[in-house]
Amino acid sequence: MRIRNVAIIAHVDHGKTTLVDAILKETGALRDSQKGQERVLDSNELERERGITILSKNTAVFHGDVKINIVDTPGHADFGGEVERIIGMVDGGLLIVDAAEGPLPQTRYVLQKALQADLKPIVVINKIDRKDARPYEVADQVLELFLELGATDEQADFPVLWAVARDGIADPVLETAQAALRGEVPRTVLPLLDTIVERVPPPRVQSEGPLQLRVTQLEHDDYVGRIVIGRIERGEAREGMPVSICRSDDPAVRQGKVSQLYTFAKLRREAVPSATAGDIVALAGVEAEIGDTVTDPDHPDPLPALTVDEPTLTVIFRINDGPFAGRDGTYVTSRQLRERLWREARTNVALKVSEADSPDAFEVRGRGELHLGILIETMRREGYEFTVSKPQPVLKEIDGVLHEPLEYATVEVPEEYAGTVIELFGERKGELVNMTPGDGGTVRLEFIVPARGLVGFRSRFLTETKGYGVMWHTFHGYGPHRGEIAGRTTGSLVAWETGTATAYAILNIQERGRLFVEPGTEVYEGMIVGENSRPQDLDVNIAKKRQTSNVRSATAEITEKLDAPAKLSLEEALAFIAVDELVEVTPKAIRMRKRVLDRTKRQHAHKL
């Protein structure tokens, strides 16, 4: 059987999952019940909600007698650990670029990884039906990007297809694609499949010899347990065969047996008796980790270890020890929290988990605010309760000089906001490296900025640009530490006793600053209920009740004077808290609190 293995590479929201949908529909890979459904590959609830791909997915279609394995990769650099693993399984990459926006930072990041791995690129200029589409100009920008990233002459000689993935159109001739859009010729993505077969080389593997397979993904099945996924690099895999599990950085060799063998067909796994070198397969019954090599028992020779970029941000997870602990969550103990984090680290290779300063605290290092935010949100939905500290950058000392992670940020805003945005980035030690005029009175600004400067930056950016600003960013590398970034200049309003917030108390407190709670909200001592307009923290009696009399009731005449409370998202809460504060996360609530809840102990510590 002839095989082609390709990865789909694109910036967030440039249409890669939609293009996969179009391929699946045209090759008859969708069940009738799925045909009306969009973004079929994004099965994770958070992925559908946020419109991004977090985990990489596998699917396969047949085009004539050729099996095409398609791997959908995340477009966001925070999930770069996923990208790096996948690139090792494939020989070609479909680079999808929006016909109006052109190549963006994450496109750059993933493309760089693909070119370094010598993948054969095919460029798909998508969304050519947009009013502001500039297809030829974008194709030139893609070529410039290839050359900038050091592509070889062969890689830079890439085929281009013009597409409207939503309508199932992809063609090497722009005029034909536009005619299909007008309904003058049939709509089809078959030319794309033809190009994959012609331009992507067969897998570079050894068909003869003892089995060798590198594990690049893990899945769990309720019936067969752990399933390991990877490409057969050498030999043949058979159901029932004994195997050895080894890795290049560990001399230990473990034994196992392939209880079930699957290949990918359409959107599901299909049990097969055997599979040959080059195919992407799934094995059940083998207790292997990502990066392990599954081999013939008589020849336990491991493949080189996977290299994954280092984490850039760190947070401390702790059990929830607040007064409301255990009310909402199913998993509340340090043992359960520890097991969940270590389980995540096994499959999420860009994440590093280690013990922290106490038995109920764990340090978690990730690739960025989004990477850590998705983990926190996923665990919250699974029923976990815990607290999280303020994200801090992972610093390195290089030649005696302190270095910090930097991000490459690209911003598009109407011209009148350019000065404001440059000032915003300046406050966060950002350096403007490029400025180009766009269409319709917009301007594109490019900055290199410390990763810590972008924590919680998005909401402030959107406020200052009245919602018109668009921002993307990707990991740039390490650079000398840029010094202190001015943090929040305001203090916190802190509840001084446990109780229920009252309208009477809020009416008296709201002139002190911005409140996060409304009447009827349960609060506890040490919980942050608002932002003080002055620099210091202020303890407030937010549960104070109005004295009743026989003339008026306790709540009369108050409600219409109350300001609406500010509701902070998880990302905004992580950005808001100071170093002596925590975010408390439960399935039903996100609260902020002081690390030390007791007011007297806090005041005593402050005096020391």
Stockholm file with secondary structure:
# STOCKHOLM 1.0

chainA/1-608         MRIRNVAIIAHVDHGKTTLVDAILKETGALRDSQKGQERVLDSNELERERGITILSKNTAVFHGDVKINIVDTPGHADFGGEVERIIGMVDGGLLIVDAAEGPLPQTRYVLQKALQADLKPIVVINKIDRKDARPYEVADQVLELFLELGATDEQADFPVLWAVARDGIADPVLETAQAALRGEVPRTVLPLLDTIVERVPPPRVQSEGPLQLRVTQLEHDDYVGRIVIGRIERGEAREGMPVSICRSDDPAVRQGKVSQLYTFAKLRREAVPSATAGDIVALAGVEAEIGDTVTDPDHPDPLPALTVDEPTLTVIFRINDGPFAGRDGTYVTSRQLRERLWREARTNVALKVSEADSPDAFEVRGRGELHLGILIETMRREGYEFTVSKPQPVLKEIDGVLHEPLEYATVEVPEEYAGTVIELFGERKGELVNMTPGDGGTVRLEFIVPARGLVGFRSRFLTETKGYGVMWHTFHGYGPHRGEIAGRTTGSLVAWETGTATAYAILNIQERGRLFVEPGTEVYEGMIVGENSRPQDLDVNIAKKRQTSNVRSATAEITEKLDAPAKLSLEEALAFIAVDELVEVTPKAIRMRKRVLDRTKRQHAHKL
#=GR chainA/1-608 SS CEEEEEEEEECTTSSHHHHHHHHHHHTTCSCGGGTTCSCTTCCSHHHHHHTCCCSCEEEEEEETTEEEEEEECCSSGGGHHHHHHHHTTCSEEEEEEETTTCSCHHHHHHHHHHHHTTCEEEEEEECTTSTTCCHHHHHHHHHHHHHHTTCCHHHHSCCEEEEEGGGTEEESSHHHHHHHHTTSSCCCCHHHHHHHHHHSCCCCCBSSSSCEEEEEEEEEETTTEEEEEEEEEESEEETTCEEEEEETTEEEEEEEECSEEEEEEBTEEEECSEEETTCEEEEESCCCCTTCEEECTTCCCCCCCCCCCCCCEEEEEEECCSTTTTSSCSBCSHHHHHHHHHHHHHHCTTCEEEECSSTTEEEEEESSHHHHHHHHHHHHHHTBCEEECCCEECCEEETTEEEEEEEEEEEEEEGGGHHHHHHHHHHTTCEEEEEEECSTTEEEEEEEEEGGGGTTHHHHHHHHTTTCCEEEEEEEEEEECCCCCCCCCSEEEEECSSEECCHHHHHHHGGGEEESCCTTCEECTTBEEEEESSSSCEEECTTCCCCCCSSSCSSTTTGGGCCCCCCCCHHHHHHHCCTTEEEEECSSCEEEEESSCCHHHHHHHHHC
#=GC SS_cons         CEEEEEEEEECTTSSHHHHHHHHHHHTTCSCGGGTTCSCTTCCSHHHHHHTCCCSCEEEEEEETTEEEEEEECCSSGGGHHHHHHHHTTCSEEEEEEETTTCSCHHHHHHHHHHHHTTCEEEEEEECTTSTTCCHHHHHHHHHHHHHHTTCCHHHHSCCEEEEEGGGTEEESSHHHHHHHHTTSSCCCCHHHHHHHHHHSCCCCCBSSSSCEEEEEEEEEETTTEEEEEEEEEESEEETTCEEEEEETTEEEEEEEECSEEEEEEBTEEEECSEEETTCEEEEESCCCCTTCEEECTTCCCCCCCCCCCCCCEEEEEEECCSTTTTSSCSBCSHHHHHHHHHHHHHHCTTCEEEECSSTTEEEEEESSHHHHHHHHHHHHHHTBCEEECCCEECCEEETTEEEEEEEEEEEEEEGGGHHHHHHHHHHTTCEEEEEEECSTTEEEEEEEEEGGGGTTHHHHHHHHTTTCCEEEEEEEEEEECCCCCCCCCSEEEEECSSEECCHHHHHHHGGGEEESCCTTCEECTTBEEEEESSSSCEEECTTCCCCCCSSSCSSTTTGGGCCCCCCCCHHHHHHHCCTTEEEEECSSCEEEEESSCCHHHHHHHHHC
//
